[in-house]
Structures are given as structure tokens and as C-alpha cells.
């Protein structure tokens, strides 16, 4: 077994999830993530925690959703109980087919998401972490040779996370102390309020309210969004491609949209519920170990020259105590490339220009 798989498991269990003696741990294992699951199982055992593995297959889910007739039962008790009783949930993504659910009707996937909202809430209430094992399907989606893709994944995952956390703390402070963020580039001029919000220094650990490995972003929960934004980084949502999407906001809500590819997919997302037409997240990518777009949101949104906005659910960690943020059954991230002819301002001061932050060499105010 590649030694980097064991290193991946070490980071996931120790740094990211902080698994401790006696924790009840649920591990969702993707179809091709067996080797990582074995390494994770060993680490969980060393920590004296309790392990339960669940097979997590896009092809199985596709078969179920396509065959199901009628309404979905709301939050089936057996699945809800699994997450209500878990301390830690680890998601080891790594499927055989990145587009396994591409032919499942959007309305069916929406109905299933709505029916399992309570299950999603229960899982988000644990110390959950999602990661990805490099597979040949992932390499194909990224347009890379398999060995090349392995190197890419581990360069993103096996970082000095403590040092990166210190750098990202600068952006967190800027957003925490700021009131308005403006993003400007070709076909984009959008403003949003971050006043009263708390940014998350997402450095791949639940200790920082961060739940992805790799991570490397600072995110917050914006509101009062105005203007237009163009998302020039292609993305895949539930197995279907969206490319060159545009959203127009008035009064914090999407009032117009289009896309060169996948406009019907985007429409399905925005029609999920009322909250799906409002922003739940502004994220600033800061992981320089990710140097190219791969079609995987887990990596692409963390890239250092990007900003992403998510329609739908806002994360509680960004909200004042007792305040409810944007609520939705979906949380869908869309990315815009900030590497050229672009700027991000906070309260009128440029903090990133052409992908370079103001504390980095080469920054031009």
C-alpha cells in the first residue's frame, strides 16, 4: 500500500476529526476507497474508538432513486438513529463513476433531499469530515494520468496545516472586522454584507469548524447580496455539468440566471425551496497545493486563485448565537476564477488582486 494512504489516514483521524478513545465513529466508504478505509480502520482502532463502516455507492443510490415510486418517507428512523448516536462521521469519497446519478431526474433528487433534511442535520451535528481517495475515475474527470492525479491529491491533502491555518487567520480577521465584500472582474460586480458574521478558518480540522480534507479556505455567511456574478469554473452537480453560469441578485435573492451548459440543472437547484435563491456562503480559496481545476468541488473551491459562492444553506458556525441564517435543503458551491483582471474588496480596500493577497509578494494595491 502506498505510504501516503497511511499519512492521509493519520491526518484525517488525528488532525481533522480529532478521534478520541470511546468515540462512536461511522465511516462511509466509497466504492473505490477501500485502501483508505483499511488505513482509517487501523487508526480508529489505535485510538480505542468504536467503528462502523457503511458502503457508500453512487451506483446503488442511482438504482434506488430511479426505482422508487411515490413519496419518500421523511427521515427514516434507522438512518436517523445512526447519525444521532454517532460522535464522528468520516466520508471517504472515491466512486467508480463521477456521473453515476446523471440520469436520475432532478425532481426525484430534490424530493429525496427534502425528505432527509433531518438526517442531514443529524450528520452535520457530529464531528464530520469528508475527504477523497484518488481513483481512476477521479483522474479521468480531472484529465490526468492516474499517477499524476495521485500526486495532485496528496499535494493538496498532506499539507503543513498548522502553518496554513496561521496564514488564513489573516483573511478571517479581515472578514470578521469587515462589513461589505465586493468582487469585481469581467462580467462580475457583486456586493454582499458580512456584518455581524463570523468567518471560519477552514484548515481541515473540526477544531476550527472545518469539515473537508483537503481544505484551505476562509468562508462566511453573506447576506443582502446585490449585483451579478459570472462563474467561469465548470462544476458537476449530482452527476450533471454546469458551465459558465450567471446569477443576478436583487434584495439578496437570485432574480435572473443562465448558463451556457446545464441551465436546467441550475434551475432545479434554485427551485428547490425559497432559501435556494439566496447565498449561504462566501468562500475564499487559499490552498496553494491545489494548482489546477479538476471538476471536483472539494478541490477546486480551495484553490488559491478562486472565490466561491454557494446558494442555499448557511453554516451555523458563521452566525451569531441564536440567529438563524439562510435555510435550504441544498448547499451548492459555484466558483469564479480570480487569477486575472480581478479584485476583491472589503469595505473599499483591495485585499486580493489577480489572485494575489495583500500580504503576498507581488501584490499591487
N, C-alpha and C positions, 0 to 999 in steps of 0.2 A: 504494500500500500504506500502511495506517495506520502512522504513525511509531512507535507503541507496539509494533508487532510487532518492529521492529528493536531497540527498547530491551529487549524481552523476550529476544530472542536474545543481546544483549550481556550481560545478567545471567546467562543460562543458561550461556553458553560461558566467560565470564571469571570471574564471581564464584562460580557454583555448581560447574561442572565443572573449572575451572582448566585448560582445554585448553592444551597446550604444543606447540611445534614437534616434529614427528615422531610425535605420538601417533596410534595407530590408533583411530579413532572410528567406532562403529556408531550410526546414528540410526534408531530405529523410528518410522515416520511414520504417524499415524492417518489415517483416510480423508479427514477434512476439515481436516487440519493442514498442508496444502500450503504456504500462505504463510509460516507459521513455519518450515517446513523449508527453504524458499528462503533466508530470512534467516539461519538457523543454518548452512546450507551456505556462505554467504558468509563468516560469521565464522570457521568452521573453516578455510576456505581462507586467510584473512588470518593465521591462527595458524601456517600451514605444517604442519597436521596432515593425516592421511590419512582420507578419508571413504568410508563405505559406508552406503547407505540401504537399509532393509528396510520393505516395505509391511506395516503392522500393522492388520488389519481384523477387527473383531468378527464381521462377517457371513461372512467367509472362514473364520474359526475355527469358527463355528457350523456351517457346511456340512461342514467336515472332521469335526468331532466327531460330528455326527448320522449321517454316512455310514459312519464307521469301525466295523468289526466285529472282534471278538476283542480280544486283549490289545494294549496299546500297547507298542512297542519301548522299552526302557529307554535314555534319554538318547541319541537318535540322534546318531551321530558328527559329521555335517556341521553340525548346530546347536551341539553342544557345542564343536566346534573354533572356531566363530565367536566365542564368548564367551571361551574360553580364550586366544585370541590378541588380544583387544581390550584397550585401555587405558581407554577411556571408552565408556559406553553412555548415550545420551540417548533418553528415551522421550517422544515428542511426542503425547500423547493428544488425541483430537478425533474422535470417531466420528460416524456418521450416526444411530445409534440406541443410546441408553444401555442398552437392554434387548435387544440383539441376540441374546444367548445365553440368553434366558429359558426357551426350550423345550428346552434341552439337559439331559437327565436329570442329576440331581446326582451319581449314582454314576459316570457317564461322566466328568464334570469332575473328580471325586475321583481316578479311576483315571489320568487324564492328568496331574494334578498330581503324583501319586506317581511316575509313570514318568519325569517330567522333573525330579526333585529335583536331580540333578547339574547340569543345565543352569541351574536357578535358583541353585545355589551358585556356579557359574562367573560368572554375570552379577553376583551380589552381590559377587564378588571384584574387580570393576572399580570405577573411579570413575564410578558410575552416578548419573544424576539423572533423575527423572520430573517432567514438567510437563504443562500442559494449555493448548491453544489454544481460545479461546472460539468455540463453534459454535452454530448454531441449535438443534441437539439438546440441547446443554447448557443453553441458555436456556429451552427448553421444560421440561426436567427441573427447573430452578430456579424456574419460574413467572414468568419475567421476559421483557420485550421484549428483542430481540437487542442493541440498542444499550445498553440498561441493563445487560445481562449482560456485555458487553464492558467497561464501566466498572468493574463489580464485580470481574472477573478482574484487570484491570490495577491496581486499587487494592490488591489482595492481593499481586500479583507485584512491582510496581515500588515497593518499599519502601527506606528507608534501612536496609539490612541490618546495617551495622556498629553503628548506634545500637541497633537492636533486639537484637543479639547481646549488647551490654553490659547491657541490662535483663534479658534471660533468664538471664544468668550468675548473677543473684541466686537464681533458683529452682534452678538447677543446684547451687549451693553448699548450699542448704537440703537438697536431696535427697541429695547426696553425704555430708553430715555427719549425716543422719538415719538412724534405724533402722526406724521404723514409720510408715506413712501410713494415715490413717483418712479416709474420705469418708462424710459424713452428709447426707442430705436425705430427703424423703418417699419411703418405700418402699426406702430405701437406708441401710445401715450396714455398711460393709465395711472390713476392715483387711488390710494386706499388709506384708511385710517388704521393705525396700530396703537392709538392712545389707550392707555389702561390695560394693554395686553402684556403678557409675559412671554418672551421668546424662549424657545428650547434649544439648548446647546446639544445637538443630536450627535453625540460622539459614540454611538453604538453600545450604549450601556443603559440599563434600566435605572441606574443610579442618577442618570441625567435625564430621565423621562424619554429615553431614546430606545427605539424598538426594532431597528433594522441593522443588519450586518451584511455588507458594509453600510456605513452611514457616512457622515461628513457633510451635514447641512445645519443651518440655523433656520428654524421656522417659527412662525407665529400665526395668530388667527386674525386676519384683517376684516374690516367691515367698511360700510359707506364707500364702496368702490364706484369709480366714475371713469369713463373713457373706453378705449379699445385696446385689445392686446392680440398679437399675432403669435401663434405657436408654430414655429418652424422646425421643431424636432419631432419626427414621426413617433407614434406610440401605438401600442396594441392594447385594446380593451376587450376583455373576455374573448380573446382569440380573433378580434377584428381590428383592422388597421384604420387609424385616423391620421391624416397628414394635412399640414397647412390649414389648421383650424383658426378661426377668428371669433372672438367673443366681444360684444359691445355691452357695456354696463351703464345703467342709469338708476340712481337711487339704490345702489348696492345690488341690483338684480340684473341678470342677463336679459336684454330686451331684443337682441338680434344675434345671429350666429350663422356661420357657414364653414365649410371645409372642402378642400379640393378632393379628398378621398375620405369616405366614412362619415359623411354628413348625417346619414340616417342613424349611425351608431351614436354620434354625438347627440342627436335629437332624443334618442332613447334615454341617454343619461340625464339630460336636462329635464325630461318629462317624468322622471322617477317620482318626485314629490316637490313640494314648494321649496325646500331647502336646497335642492339640486341646482337651482338657478342663482345661488349665492356662493360667495367664496368661503371656504373653510380653512384655507391655508395659503400663506405666502412662504415659500422656502427658498433659501439662498444656498446653492451648491458650493462646497469648499473642499472637496476631496480631490487633491491633485494626483492621487494614484489612479484616478479614472481619466483616461486621456482620449477617449473616443466614444461615440454613441453606438449602442448595441441593440436598441429596440427593447431593452429591459428597463422598466421604470425604476427598479431597485438600484440600478447603477446610474442610469442617465440623469436622474434628478439630483444626484450628489456631485456631479462633475463641476469642477471649479469655475467654469465659464458659463454657468447657467443660472436661471431663476425659474422656479416653477410655481404655478398657481393651481390649487385644487378646488373644484366645485364640490359642494356637499358638506359633509360633516366636519365640524371644527373639533380639535382636540381639547379636552378639559384642562390639560396642563398649561394651556396658553391663556386661560380665562381667570378673571378674579373669582375668589371664593364666593360661592353662592350664585354666580351668574351663569346663565345658560347661553351657550354660543349657538352658531348655526347648526341645526339638526337635520339630518338626512340619512337615508338608508345607503347612500353612496358616498364615496370619497375618491374622486378621480383626478389624478395629477396630470397637468399638461405643461410642457417645457418650452421655454424660449431661449435661444442661444444669445448670450451676451458678449461674445468674444470680439465682435467688431461693430464700430459705429453705434455704440450704445452707452447708456449711463443709468445708474440707479442713484436716486437722491433720497435723503432722509431730511425732512424739514428744510429743503432747498440746498443742502450741502451734498456734493457728489461724494459717494463712498465707494463706488466702483465705476470704472470707465474701461470699456473694451475688455472686460473680463479681469481687469487688474484692480485689486483692493487698494485703498489709500495707504495702507501700511506696507505694501509690497513694492519691491524695486520696479521702476518703470511706470509708476502711476503718474498720470498727468491730470491735475485738477481742472 
